[in-house]
Each structure stands twice: as structure tokens, then as C-alpha cells.
């Protein structure tokens, strides 16, 4: 029986224009709304599938302010059965701080008789671009880790994780307990049903304080890349533009003579 823990984060919805805070330390979401990243949506789906495959239970946790409960309830609505909220300002926490808090939850749950043999995270933080938490968590716990996979299964005390690598499809086998970070694309996150949403609204959430004061992120500031240059060439008007269009199609390889 596998009881995975999946970690999510409340981040700005990146489907609209990205705007940074004045200090350059985060993404300003006042006008964009908030969500969890696509990587984490897939991690939640994998956690629910792994738990269902052998009679376990998937748990979800987050570190963030009071509004972060919204993302916990979104995970509860699609199959997670319990949730933990570490109440803190996520902007004040660097990757090492976040890894320490996740490890504290894992250890406390194990001491309480509900161990997590597998911890799943998104491959990277969608707002700050940190790729460090999974590796730092594995180091903190002394567990093996594999990053950037799209498929995960568990059998006979072993996790099999696979995904695209530089030389083709790669498959890794790790003994449990283990840490795995997920890339989107391997599974289709399920849509919450109405009963799932209603159940999630009433589900109790474990509230806890951080285990230690954060060291904080070491980044200087975030910087947005310059917009991609664009240009427009007018080929002509009406029928007079037809030869230029044909020439363009030939240049693109769409037509050949």
C-alpha cells in the first residue's frame, strides 16, 4: 500500500501577461489570478493513480498564505484524501527552506503512523523558476530522487519513473521511499466532479506552523526577457499580391515547381 504525498504551490496564472513585483522577487498576480502549475496538476493526478492502484491514500501539502488553501481543495476535489497547510509567506522561503518544511511534514506524519513512501513535486516552481526543491528534499531525507519524468508506477517496493531524455525515452527504477519530480504531458489531469468539489469544501485541513525560520531565497531579482521582435511585410493588395504569395510559399517549401 503506497501513500504518496504531493506538493503544490499557489502561483500566478501565466496564461496572461507576466508582471513582476516592484522588488523583482516574485510575479505580481493581482490582475492575473492564481492556480497551480500544469506540472503539479499532473503530479496530483499521478499521486491519485498510484494510491488507487494498491489501496493507498494520496495526501497533498502546500506552503503559503491563507489563500493557498484554494489549491489544496482543488487537489482534494480530484482524489487526494487529506491536506496539510504550512502557514507562511512563500515569497520569504527559498528552495532549501521549502525542502526543509516538506521533510518536516514527512517525518511528523511518519511519527503519527501515516508514512509517505513517495513524495511527488512539480519539476520546477512556475513563478520563480527554481528547479531545486526536489533534489534538496531528497538530500534532506536521504532518499533517492529522479527529476523531470512524466510516468510513475509503484510495484513491490520499487518506483518506476520514465520520461523523455536527451537520447530518447529513459526509464528509472528506484527503491522506496523516494522523491520524484513531474513534468506535464504524461497524464491527463482529471476534472473535478460536483460531488468532488462539495466534498473538498468540507474536508478538514491540517494547519501547521513552519518548523524553523526561513533563510530566504538567494536570488538577486527576477528579470523578464525582452519581447520577441516582430515585423510585417506587406506583399501587395488584391490580385497583384498573388505572385508574391506564390514566391513566399516556395521559400517556405509549401510549393515546389
N, C-alpha and C positions, 0 to 999 in steps of 0.2 A: 504494500500500500504506500503510495507516494503522495506527500502533502506539500506541493510546491508553494513557494512564496514568490509573488510577482510584484515588482517595484515600479511605481508610476510617478509621474510628476505633472503638476499643473503648469502648462506652458501656453504662450500666446499662440493663437491660431495663425499660422504662417500663410494661409491662403490669401491674405490681404497684404498690403504694403507693410514692410518691416520698418518699425521706427524704434530707435534706441532711446533709453533714458538719458537724461542730461549728463549724468556722470559716465555714460558709456559702459556701465557694468551689467546692463540687462536690456531686455526687449520690453518696450512700453506697450502694454496690452489694453490700455484704457479705451481705445477706439476699435479694437480688433476682436475682442472676445478671447476666451480661453478654452483649452481642450487638453487631451493627452496626445502624444505623438503617435504617428502611424506605426512606428517600431513597437511602442508599448501596447498599442491595441492588439498587435499580433502576439506579443508576449503574453497578454492576458488570455487570448484565445488558446495558445499552446498550453498555458498552465491549466486551464479548464479541461482541455482534452487529455492531458497527462493524468490529471486527478481522476477523471471519469473512467479512464482505461483500466484502472485497478482498484477502484473503490476508495480513493483518497479524497482529499478536500483541498481546494485551491484557496489561498489567502492572498490578500492584496495589502500593500502598505504605501504610504507616501509621507514625505517630509514637506511641510508647507504651512501656510496660514489657514484660517478657518474656512476660507473658500475652497481649499483643496479637497474638502470632503466631497465636493461635487464629482471629482474624478474617482474617488473611492466608490461612490454609489453607482457610477457608471460601470465599474468593474463588477460590483455586486449584482447588477441587473443582468449581466450576461453569464453568470455562473460561479463567480467567487462566493465563498460561503462565510468569510469573515474578513474584517478590515482593521488595520491599525493606522492611526494618525499620529505622527510625531509633530507636535505643535511648535513651529519655528518659522522664522523668516528665511526662506530658501535662498534668497539673494546673499545672505550672510554666510552661507555654507559652501565651502569648496568641495571638490571631489573626495578628498581624504575625510572630511567631516561627514559627508553623506554616507560614505562606506562604513565609517565607524558606527553611525546610528543604525544602519541596516544590520550590521553584525550584532549590535546590542539587542535588537529585536529578535534575531535568530537565536541568540543564546538564552534570552529570557523565555521565549516560547518553548525552547527545549527543556529548560528547567521546570516549566509548568506542565510538561508532559505532552506538548504538541510540537514535536520537532519538524523542521523543514529539511528534507533531504536534497532539495533542488531549489535554487534561487534564480529567477529569471529577471532580466532587465532589458530595456531597450538598448540598442547598440551605442547610442550616444544621446546626450541631452539636446533636445531640439531647440532650446533657447540660447544656450551658451556654447554649444559645440564641444563639450567635454566628452572624451572617449575613455575616461579613466576609472569611473566608479566600479565597473565590473571587475577589473584587474585588481584594484585596491581592496575591494571586498574579499576577493579570493585570497589575497595575501593576508588580510586581517584574520580570516577564518582558518587559513592553512588548507584550503580546498583547491582542487584543480579547476581550471577555467578554460572556456573556449569562447571566442568572440565572433560576432558577425555571421551567425548561421540563420537559416530560415526554417529548418525542420528539426524537431526534437521528439524523441520517444524514449521510454524507460522500460527496461526489462531485466529481471534477475540481478538487481543491484547495480545496473550499469545504465548510463545515459548515452544514447546515440544521437549525435548532432551533425547536421550536414548543411552545406550551402555552397555557393559559387566561390571558387578561389582563383588565384592568378593563372593557374594552369588547368582549370576545369573544375568539375564538381569534386568537392572534398567531403570526406566523412570522418568524424572523430568519435572515439569511444572512451568515456571517462568513468571511473568508479564513483559511485555516490558516497558521500554528498559532493555536490559540485555547483559551480556558478556558470551560467550560460547567458550571453547577451544576444539579442534577437534583431535581425533585420526584417523589414517588412517584405512581403511578397510570397512567403511560403505558405501562408494560410489566409483564409478569408475571415476576418473578424465577424462574429455573428451580430445581428441587430437585436437589441433588447426588446423583448415582448412586453406587452402591457402588464401581465402578471409579474414579470421580472422587475419592471420599474416600480410597481407598487410594493413588492417585497423588499426591494432595495431601500425604499424610502423609510421603511420601519426597522431595518436591520440595525442592531447596535454596533457602534464603532468603538474600538479600544482607543482611548485618548491617553497619550503619554508625553512626558517632558523629555527633552534631549538628555542624553547621558552625560554630556560634557559641553563646555563652552567651545564654540567653533573657532578654529584658527582663521578661517575665511579663505576666499578664493585668492589665488596669487596672480590673477590676470591684471594687466595694466588697464586695458579697456577693450571693448568690442569695437570693430570698425566694419562698416558696410562697404562692400565692393562698389566701385563706380558703376553706373548703369551701362549696359552694353550699348555700344554705338549703333545707330541705325541710320539708314539712308534710303531714299526713294528715288527711283529713276522712272521718269515718265516716258514710255515707249512711243506714244503718239495718241492720236484721237481717231476713233471710228475705224473705218476700213483701212485707212492709211497706216495704222499700227500693226496690221496683220503680218507683214514681212518681218518686223522686229520681234513679234511674238514667236514666230517660227524659228528665227535665229536663236532666241533665248532658249527655246525647248531643245534645240540641237546642242547648245552649250551644256545644258543640264543632262543630256543623254536621254531625254524623253523621246525624241525623234531622231531618226537617222536617215541619211539619203543613200 
